[in-house]
């Protein structure tokens, strides 16, 4: 409860949570090591580092923040990605927009926010891996809406010259929900879920860095 109150208080002062990774980003810049890849997103990204810490390191950074929508993540593209000069950014966002974490958000706004993230990255010489919204099994995130959004995100990636990464075949069951064995809460992949996502992400990153 105290952690939730602290997070809420922090968001009231710093809505996009720009301070969250400020110290880590400063350390990266001071160390002079250019990251190969930065994973930008919400809790699906943030919790990946806890489930598979060996997947991340000095040249592969996790910049996920739990609960964030695309409007918040967009404001972090410069400090958490561009300023660190990675070769590739992996963008996975949108599930919290569908859930209405910061209020109702039309699909057009979600797509436009992600388009802006891609545009900023590409304008700064950063290649983009755009992941589709991962499957879930919660009432506030309808599978049909996620499927429709992913159709639009796939088209956006093709239009923008980004690599589209579809995690659904690895994680979803019939109907579009995440397999119960791969998520303990119907939303966040567990270790087994991330284990299936990992090789797909690695393949996409390798392709992007050619």
Helices and strands as residue ranges (DSSP letters): H 2-13, H 22-31, E 37-41, H 43-51, G 53-55, E 60-64, H 70-75, H 77-80, G 82-84, E 88-92, H 95-99, H 107-123, E 127-131, H 143-160, E 163-165, H 168-171, G 180-182, H 191-208
